[in-house]
Amino acid sequence: MGDFDEARAWMVERQIVQRGVRDDFVIEAMRRVPREAFVPSDLRDFAYDDTPLPIGGEQSISQPYIVAKMLAAAELQPGDRVLDIGTGSGYAAAIAAEIAGRVDSIERDASLAEGARERLQRLGYENVEVHVGDGTAGLAAHAPYDAIIAAAGGPRVPQALRVQLAVGGRLVMPVGSSPSRQRLVKIVRRDEHDYDEHAFADVRFVPLVGDDGWPAPGGVAHEDSRPTPEPLAPEPAAPKPAAPEPAALELALRDAAEPLPDIDSAEFAAFFDRFAGRRVVLLGEASHGTSEFYRARAAITRRLVERHGFSMIAVEADWPDAAIIDRHVRDRPMPRERSRPFRRFPTWMWRNTDFMSFVAWLRSHNALHRDSETRFYGLDIYSLSESIDAVLRYLDSVDPAAARIARGRYGCLSPWQKDPAVYGRAALSGGYAQCEEHVVAQLGDLLKSRLDYAREDGERFLDAAQNARLVAVAEHYYRAMYYGGPQSWNLRDTHMFDTLRHALDSHGPQARVVVWAHNSHIGDASATQMGRVQDEINLGQLCRAQFGDAAALIGFGTHSGTVAAASDWDGPMEVKTVRPSLDGSVEFSMHATGLARFLLDLRPGVHDALRERLRASLLERFIGVIYRPETERYSHYAEASLADQFDAFVWFDRTSAVTTLPVSADEKYHAAETFPFGV
């Protein structure tokens, strides 16, 4: 899958250069070293993902950015003698060898050392020698060293490493009081006795085990070969405003916040009349399972439809399921063969009491306005939920191990969610790649059946040309979706935007639409870590590019409460406690205002002083259908510039989970009064 040279160039530009690494030697070395040669063959397709990858023995090859950051801090020069502690796969040693004159690398695990030695020799790195031994002792026989880099964290810098550092030499290693969380420390030896020392980044590495490090758990040596670092906040190439002082930001937020009445109040939705002149109003949510977000969007949408003539509602849902809702709210005949909608994971996203109430209102509204009915569309014609369901059902029947891999990867489809262990599971089954062709063909057949249904249903915006285009790119999309790679996000959001645009075009230039989707889809991706580092685009960004000021992007957020979510894709729904937002996040500052509900108007010219503060990159929380509070910082936070991301932001300090509806055993359509939810 893919061109490794192209992927490597992309990795260096997006993950290294745009995060602020400026060392030309390191940048050029990373452009040359083939990371795919240092990962297991099962994981070569993921070699340039922005993540650590397992290499066996419960060890990992480091995230590329961490390697670059440490080597840049070590200030390697041509001709330097370098000591690399924790050989692992040999990747960091190879990068160093591209720059330095000689590299000695120490590895505790003999099998890893032998594998790295063979790999480095095969790739022609004659200036690297791999040794088996205790990294905390260094290699006195080969000292002094111009640079020492340790890829495991110790409670202190071992004295032997200090002594083996040449005068003027640089040492970089993680140090901390916890075996699993440290600060990167840089030491420069000024003379025989004096050292300069400073810490410069928070990281999480495996323990440095040895006589002058951490003891091996249970008395058994623990390989210190490769870290599993916690990704650091990206450092954009272009300077952004400095993060504001918390107290100053909280005061600015309080001054600009417009307190909102209760959602059920008639006055609540009136606060959003300022956006009634837009052609596209996109309403977000910070999770897929929060009642307040559904109720607020319903109230705003009702007002935009009733008072301001909006004629379409488009949601982040599988298109065929939404088509059933559209027939229901317009009282059109329902094909007997169609099942009730939203029966696949995540059922609670649309099968909940808040959405059911909104559908009941929309049906009543349309009954009174037959000459100007409001349409209801799903934006996902490729039907992610149905497609994943088909993949899992097939893999369950032919290769249960591959099915487990798929569930893990689909749990990380959202761009803020990462779980390096998922990549490890991919190495457990050769059947995963072997099933690809059948799955892609099966998904293509499903798409064709959906398009046939659309044609029979008289959907004019899905004309012959659109159908042909959808089919032509379907294989590309489904292959990306099958592997759960970053391409699948861009393809899906691009196709959702195309569906929205075609729906608008089919209803004429006066048509206006309200969109419901997650914040990660409707907040401009170019203002977030998604776009700046991961090269991802989204629906909101595409709408701004197409419609300009005629599009309004409105985000939602919360501090704490409960949420309906699962722990893994296809797992059971649970009502989970939402952890209080992290100190340093934009949510934490909003909570500090002490206001229960408010609206922030982020349009230029309204609160420009606050806008400037919120153009700084701050942590922002994203909870999708998967919520893993135990790894929340890693799994659910990303950096974003809120003022550039949204035109407005709606805050609920404490929120509650949606109330879900049961999935009836009787799938078929029967009486209209119980359809579409069967209750």
DADA-V482972 format. One record per run of one state. SS is the DSSP state (H for helix, E for strand, C for the rest). FROM is the first residue (numbers start at 0). LEN is the number of residues. If there is no record, write none. Layout:
BEGIN
ss & from & len
SS & FROM & LEN
SS & FROM & LEN
END
This chain:
BEGIN
ss & from & len
C & 0 & 3
H & 3 & 16
C & 19 & 4
H & 23 & 9
C & 32 & 2
H & 34 & 4
C & 38 & 2
H & 40 & 6
C & 46 & 6
E & 52 & 4
C & 56 & 2
E & 58 & 3
C & 61 & 2
H & 63 & 10
C & 73 & 7
E & 80 & 5
C & 85 & 5
H & 90 & 9
C & 99 & 2
E & 101 & 6
C & 107 & 2
H & 109 & 13
C & 122 & 5
E & 127 & 5
C & 132 & 2
H & 134 & 3
C & 137 & 2
H & 139 & 3
C & 142 & 2
E & 144 & 6
C & 150 & 2
E & 152 & 2
C & 154 & 4
H & 158 & 5
C & 163 & 1
E & 164 & 14
C & 178 & 2
E & 180 & 9
C & 189 & 5
E & 194 & 9
C & 203 & 3
E & 206 & 1
C & 207 & 1
E & 208 & 1
C & 209 & 4
E & 213 & 1
C & 214 & 2
H & 216 & 3
C & 219 & 26
H & 245 & 11
C & 256 & 1
E & 257 & 2
C & 259 & 9
H & 268 & 7
C & 275 & 4
E & 279 & 4
C & 283 & 6
E & 289 & 1
H & 290 & 18
C & 308 & 3
E & 311 & 7
H & 318 & 11
C & 329 & 9
E & 338 & 1
C & 339 & 7
H & 346 & 3
C & 349 & 2
E & 351 & 1
H & 352 & 16
C & 368 & 1
H & 369 & 3
C & 372 & 2
E & 374 & 6
C & 380 & 3
H & 383 & 15
C & 398 & 1
H & 399 & 11
C & 410 & 9
H & 419 & 7
C & 426 & 4
H & 430 & 4
C & 434 & 1
H & 435 & 21
C & 456 & 7
H & 463 & 20
C & 483 & 2
H & 485 & 21
C & 506 & 6
E & 512 & 4
C & 516 & 2
H & 518 & 4
C & 522 & 2
H & 524 & 3
E & 527 & 1
H & 528 & 4
C & 532 & 6
H & 538 & 12
E & 550 & 16
C & 566 & 7
E & 573 & 5
C & 578 & 6
E & 584 & 1
H & 585 & 6
C & 591 & 5
E & 596 & 5
C & 601 & 6
H & 607 & 6
C & 613 & 4
E & 617 & 4
C & 621 & 4
E & 625 & 1
C & 626 & 2
H & 628 & 8
E & 636 & 4
C & 640 & 1
H & 641 & 4
C & 645 & 2
E & 647 & 8
C & 655 & 1
E & 656 & 1
C & 657 & 2
E & 659 & 1
C & 660 & 7
E & 667 & 1
C & 668 & 11
END
